[in-house]
């Protein structure tokens, strides 16, 4: 599972691209790095600074839309990752159950031979 801050950074980046497009998002990130010393990869760790910069750049209403959409996207991504982990754990549980059955077979055979 990816770190939460990485997930948040990726989700906010996807939101920025959806709202502004690829080239405008790149421009915003370039300006943000130069003017606010905030890199794209740091957005997840410094979400307040990211929000403040976007608010300064495009206004509070659009910044709030970006933040809200990003957080909704994050929830969807976390749910997807949780479901993947849940499937993996279920798979491991099934394998463990099969292993127990296979281990029990030789013991049953030994008992039936000895009886």
C-alpha positions in Angstrom: 0.0 0.0 0.0 1.3 3.4 -0.8 1.8 6.0 1.8 -1.1 8.3 2.5 0.9 11.5 1.6 1.8 9.9 -1.8 -1.8 9.0 -2.4 -2.9 12.5 -1.5 -0.3 14.1 -3.8 -1.3 11.9 -6.7 -5.0 12.5 -6.2 -4.5 16.3 -6.0 -2.4 16.2 -9.1 -5.1 14.2 -11.0 -7.7 16.8 -9.8 -5.5 19.6 -11.0 -5.2 18.0 -14.5 -9.0 17.4 -14.6 -9.7 21.0 -13.7 -7.0 22.9 -15.6 -5.6 20.5 -18.1 -2.1 19.1 -18.4 -0.2 22.2 -19.6 -1.9 24.6 -17.2 -1.3 22.2 -14.3 2.4 22.0 -15.2 2.6 25.8 -15.2 0.9 26.0 -11.8 3.2 23.5 -10.3 6.2 25.3 -11.8 5.0 28.6 -10.3 4.3 27.0 -7.0 7.8 25.5 -6.8 9.4 28.9 -7.6 7.1 31.2 -5.6 6.1 29.0 -2.7 9.0 26.5 -2.6 6.5 23.7 -2.7 7.1 20.7 -5.0 4.3 18.6 -6.5 5.5 15.6 -4.5 5.2 17.5 -1.2 1.5 18.4 -1.7 0.3 15.4 0.3 2.5 16.4 3.3 1.8 20.1 3.0 -1.8 20.2 1.9 -2.5 23.5 3.8 0.3 25.2 1.9 -0.9 23.8 -1.4 -4.4 25.0 -0.7 -3.2 28.5 0.3 -1.1 28.8 -2.9 -3.9 27.6 -5.2 -6.3 30.0 -3.4 -3.9 32.9 -3.9 -3.5 32.0 -7.6 -7.1 31.2 -8.7 -9.3 32.4 -5.8 -10.9 30.8 -2.9 -14.0 29.3 -4.6 -12.0 27.4 -7.3 -9.4 26.4 -4.7 -12.2 24.9 -2.5 -13.6 23.1 -5.5 -10.1 21.6 -6.2 -9.6 20.6 -2.6 -13.1 19.0 -2.3 -12.8 17.2 -5.6 -9.3 16.0 -4.6 -10.5 14.7 -1.2 -13.4 12.9 -2.9 -10.9 11.3 -5.3 -8.8 10.3 -2.3 -11.7 8.6 -0.6 -12.3 6.6 -3.8 -8.7 5.7 -4.1 -8.5 4.6 -0.5 -11.6 2.5 -0.9 -10.1 0.8 -4.0 -6.8 0.1 -2.1 -8.8 -1.2 0.9 -10.7 -3.6 -1.5 -7.4 -4.8 -3.0 -6.0 -5.5 0.5 -9.2 -7.2 1.5 -9.1 -9.4 -1.7 -5.5 -10.3 -0.9 -6.2 -11.2 2.7 -9.2 -13.3 1.5 -6.9 -15.1 -0.9 -4.4 -15.8 1.8 -7.1 -17.1 4.1 -8.3 -19.5 1.3 -4.7 -20.7 0.8 -4.3 -21.3 4.5 -7.5 -23.3 4.6 -6.4 -25.4 1.7 -3.0 -26.0 3.4 -4.8 -27.2 6.6 -6.9 -29.6 4.6 -3.9 -31.0 2.8 -2.0 -31.4 6.0 -5.0 -33.2 7.6 -5.2 -35.8 4.7 -2.0 -37.7 5.7 -3.1 -37.8 9.3 -6.4 -39.3 8.3 -4.7 -41.9 6.1 -2.3 -42.9 9.0 -5.3 -43.3 11.3 -7.2 -45.5 8.8 -4.2 -47.7 8.2 -3.5 -48.1 11.9 -7.1 -48.9 12.8 
